[in-house]
Amino acid sequence: MESVYAILADIGGTNSRLQHVKIDKAAKAPIVLKEEKYPTSNFDSFEDVLKTFLKDVKNEEKPTIASLGVAGPVSKNEVTITNAKNKSGKQWPTIKGSDLAKNLSIKEVTLFNDFEIASYAVLNMEKDDLISLNDIEPTPNKVKAVIGVGTGIGLTMIIPLEVDDNCIYKVWPCEGGHAGTPLTTPLQQEYYQYLKGPEAYNGKFGDYIGVEYVIGGPAIYYMYKFLKQKFPKD
C-alpha cells in the first residue's frame, strides 16, 4: 500500500486540535507530521481552522482523507457544534463534510461525534491504563458507558453485538449534556436556583438547565462563586 496522508482532528467548543499524519502499511501507527491546537473562538468557522492548518503543507503531502471528531450530533456527515462561537459570540456555521472536501480538495472528509471516536479507543485500553473505583471485577462483553466533562459533556454507550471470544461492539453517541440535572441534596438544589438567578444565567434557560450548564465548562465560574459565597471561610 502506498503512503496515505490524512488529517485527524478533535473539534470542541474551546479548542480545535489537528494532526497531519502519514499512514504507512509498514508502520504500527500513523506518523505525525504536524500537530497544532487552536482556540476555537479565534475563527469564524472550522473551514477557516483547516485552511490555516494546511497552508504550509507540502503539495506532495496534501491529505486525501480527513477524519474529524466533532463535539456535537453528526447526521448525514454534517454537524453544528453547540458551543463553537467566534470572539464576537457568533455561532459557527454547520460543518459539512462534502463542502470541506470540495473547498479544500480533499478526496474524503468524514465527521464523527468526538466521543464516538474516544469510545472506540477505550476498547483498546489495557488493564494498566485503568483506575478502579472499587474492588469489583468488571464483567467482560457487557454494556459500557463513556462520559467526559469539558466545555460540554460527552456521553456514549458501547453495546456488545456478539458475545463471544471476538465480541463486536457498536458505539452509540448521544448528547448527554442536554439531559436534566439530578438534584438530591439541599445544597445542590440551592446551587441550581442560584444558576437561574441574576448572578449566573439570569433566566436564560428558563426553569430547565441542562447538566452541562450545571457542572460543565460554562458553569465552573458560577460554581466557584456560589461556593465562595456559601462557605467564605473555606
C-alpha positions as CSV (number, residue, x, y, z in Angstrom):
1,M,0.0,0.0,0.0
2,E,1.3,3.5,-0.9
3,S,1.5,6.0,1.9
4,V,-1.7,8.0,2.6
5,Y,-1.7,11.4,4.0
6,A,-4.6,12.3,6.3
7,I,-6.0,14.9,8.7
8,L,-7.2,13.9,12.1
9,A,-9.0,16.4,14.3
10,D,-10.8,16.8,17.6
11,I,-13.0,19.9,17.4
12,G,-14.6,21.3,20.5
13,G,-16.1,24.5,21.9
14,T,-12.9,25.6,23.5
15,N,-10.1,24.1,21.3
16,S,-9.6,22.6,17.9
17,R,-6.8,20.1,17.8
18,L,-5.4,18.8,14.4
19,Q,-2.8,16.4,13.2
20,H,-1.4,15.9,9.8
21,V,-0.3,12.2,9.6
22,K,1.2,9.8,7.2
23,I,-0.3,6.3,7.2
24,D,2.1,3.7,6.1
25,K,1.5,-0.1,6.0
26,A,4.9,-0.8,7.5
27,A,4.3,1.5,10.5
28,K,2.3,0.3,13.5
29,A,0.7,3.7,14.0
30,P,0.2,6.9,11.9
31,I,3.3,9.1,11.7
32,V,2.6,12.6,12.9
33,L,4.0,15.2,10.6
34,K,2.4,18.2,12.1
35,E,0.2,18.9,15.2
36,E,-1.5,22.1,16.3
37,K,-4.0,23.3,18.8
38,Y,-6.1,26.4,18.1
39,P,-8.6,28.3,20.3
40,T,-11.9,27.7,18.6
41,S,-13.1,31.3,19.2
42,N,-10.2,32.7,17.1
43,F,-12.0,31.5,14.0
44,D,-15.4,32.1,12.3
45,S,-15.7,28.5,11.0
46,F,-14.0,25.2,11.1
47,E,-13.1,25.6,7.4
48,D,-11.0,28.6,8.4
49,V,-9.2,26.5,11.0
50,L,-8.5,23.8,8.5
51,K,-7.2,26.3,5.9
52,T,-4.9,27.8,8.5
53,F,-3.6,24.4,9.4
54,L,-3.0,23.3,5.8
55,K,-1.4,26.5,4.4
56,D,2.2,25.3,4.8
57,V,1.7,21.6,4.0
58,K,3.8,20.5,1.0
59,N,1.9,19.6,-2.2
60,E,3.3,16.1,-2.2
61,E,2.0,15.6,1.3
62,K,-1.5,17.1,0.8
63,P,-4.1,15.0,2.6
64,T,-6.5,12.8,0.6
65,I,-8.7,11.9,3.6
66,A,-9.8,13.6,6.8
67,S,-11.5,12.1,9.9
68,L,-12.9,14.7,12.2
69,G,-14.2,14.2,15.7
70,V,-16.7,16.9,16.5
71,A,-18.4,17.9,19.7
72,G,-22.0,17.5,18.5
73,P,-24.5,15.2,16.9
74,V,-23.5,14.1,13.4
75,S,-26.2,13.4,10.8
76,K,-25.6,12.9,7.1
77,N,-22.0,13.9,7.6
78,E,-23.0,17.3,8.9
79,V,-22.8,18.8,12.4
80,T,-23.5,22.0,14.2
81,I,-21.2,22.4,17.3
82,T,-23.4,23.9,20.0
83,N,-20.6,25.6,21.9
84,A,-18.4,26.8,18.9
85,K,-18.5,30.6,18.6
86,N,-16.1,33.2,17.4
87,K,-14.9,36.0,19.7
88,S,-18.0,38.1,18.9
89,G,-20.2,35.3,20.1
90,K,-21.4,34.3,16.6
91,Q,-22.2,30.7,16.2
92,W,-20.0,28.7,13.8
93,P,-21.9,27.6,10.7
94,T,-22.7,23.9,10.3
95,I,-19.7,21.8,9.4
96,K,-20.4,19.8,6.2
97,G,-18.1,17.1,5.1
98,S,-19.0,17.4,1.5
99,D,-18.3,21.2,1.5
100,L,-14.9,20.7,3.2
101,A,-13.9,18.0,0.7
102,K,-14.9,20.2,-2.3
103,N,-13.4,23.5,-1.0
104,L,-10.1,22.1,0.2
105,S,-9.6,19.4,-2.4
106,I,-9.7,16.5,0.0
107,K,-11.0,13.3,-1.5
108,E,-13.0,12.2,1.5
109,V,-14.0,14.0,4.7
110,T,-15.8,12.0,7.4
111,L,-17.3,13.5,10.5
112,F,-17.7,11.6,13.8
113,N,-19.0,12.5,17.2
114,D,-15.9,13.2,19.3
115,F,-16.9,10.7,22.0
116,E,-17.7,8.1,19.4
117,I,-14.0,8.1,18.4
118,A,-12.9,8.2,22.1
119,S,-15.1,5.2,22.9
120,Y,-13.6,3.0,20.2
121,A,-10.2,3.9,21.7
122,V,-11.4,2.9,25.1
123,L,-12.0,-0.6,23.8
124,N,-8.3,-0.9,23.1
125,M,-7.1,0.2,26.6
126,E,-5.1,-2.3,28.7
127,K,-5.8,-3.1,32.3
128,D,-2.8,-1.0,33.4
129,D,-4.4,2.1,31.7
130,L,-7.4,1.9,34.1
131,I,-8.0,3.1,37.6
132,S,-10.5,1.1,39.6
133,L,-13.1,2.9,41.8
134,N,-13.9,-0.3,43.8
135,D,-12.9,-3.9,44.2
136,I,-15.5,-5.4,41.9
137,E,-14.1,-7.2,38.9
138,P,-15.6,-6.0,35.6
139,T,-17.7,-8.4,33.6
140,P,-16.4,-8.8,30.1
141,N,-18.6,-8.3,27.0
142,K,-21.2,-6.1,28.7
143,V,-22.6,-2.6,28.0
144,K,-20.1,0.2,28.8
145,A,-20.6,3.9,29.2
146,V,-18.0,6.6,28.3
147,I,-18.6,10.0,30.0
148,G,-16.4,13.1,29.9
149,V,-16.7,16.7,31.0
150,G,-15.2,19.6,29.0
151,T,-16.9,22.7,27.5
152,G,-19.9,20.4,27.3
153,I,-20.5,16.8,28.4
154,G,-19.8,13.9,26.1
155,L,-21.6,10.6,26.6
156,T,-21.7,7.3,24.6
157,M,-23.0,3.8,25.2
158,I,-20.9,0.9,23.9
159,I,-23.2,-2.1,23.1
160,P,-21.9,-5.6,22.5
161,L,-23.4,-7.1,19.3
162,E,-21.9,-10.5,19.6
163,V,-21.0,-12.0,23.0
164,D,-18.2,-14.5,22.4
165,D,-14.4,-14.5,22.2
166,N,-14.5,-12.0,19.4
167,C,-17.1,-9.6,20.8
168,I,-18.0,-6.9,18.3
169,Y,-19.1,-3.5,19.8
170,K,-21.2,-0.7,18.4
171,V,-20.9,2.8,19.8
172,W,-24.0,4.9,20.2
173,P,-23.1,8.6,20.8
174,C,-25.7,10.8,22.5
175,E,-25.9,14.4,23.7
176,G,-25.7,13.7,27.4
177,G,-25.0,17.4,28.3
178,H,-28.6,18.3,27.4
179,A,-30.1,15.9,30.0
180,G,-31.7,17.2,33.1
181,T,-29.6,17.5,36.3
182,P,-30.4,15.1,39.2
183,L,-30.6,17.2,42.4
184,T,-30.7,15.1,45.6
185,T,-29.4,17.4,48.3
186,P,-30.5,20.8,49.6
187,L,-27.1,22.3,48.6
188,Q,-27.5,21.0,45.0
189,Q,-31.0,22.5,44.8
190,E,-29.8,25.8,46.2
191,Y,-27.0,25.9,43.6
192,Y,-29.5,25.2,40.9
193,Q,-31.6,28.1,42.0
194,Y,-28.5,30.3,42.1
195,L,-27.8,29.4,38.4
196,K,-31.2,30.7,37.4
197,G,-30.7,34.0,39.1
198,P,-29.1,37.3,38.2
199,E,-25.6,36.4,39.3
200,A,-25.4,33.5,36.8
201,Y,-27.6,32.7,33.8
202,N,-30.3,35.2,34.8
203,G,-33.2,33.1,33.4
204,K,-31.5,32.4,30.1
205,F,-32.7,28.8,30.1
206,G,-36.0,29.3,32.0
207,D,-36.7,26.6,34.6
208,Y,-34.7,23.9,32.8
209,I,-30.9,24.0,32.8
210,G,-29.1,21.1,31.0
211,V,-26.5,19.3,33.0
212,E,-23.5,20.7,31.0
213,Y,-24.5,24.2,32.2
214,V,-24.6,22.9,35.8
215,I,-21.3,21.0,36.0
216,G,-19.6,21.5,32.6
217,G,-17.2,24.2,31.4
218,P,-19.6,27.1,31.3
219,A,-20.6,26.5,35.0
220,I,-17.2,26.4,36.6
221,Y,-17.1,30.2,37.2
222,Y,-20.6,30.2,38.7
223,M,-19.9,27.1,40.8
224,Y,-16.8,28.8,42.3
225,K,-18.7,32.0,43.0
226,F,-21.6,30.1,44.6
227,L,-19.4,28.0,46.9
228,K,-17.3,31.0,47.8
229,Q,-20.4,32.9,48.9
230,K,-21.8,29.9,50.7
231,F,-18.6,28.9,52.5
232,P,-16.5,32.1,52.7
233,K,-14.1,30.7,55.3
234,D,-13.3,27.6,53.4
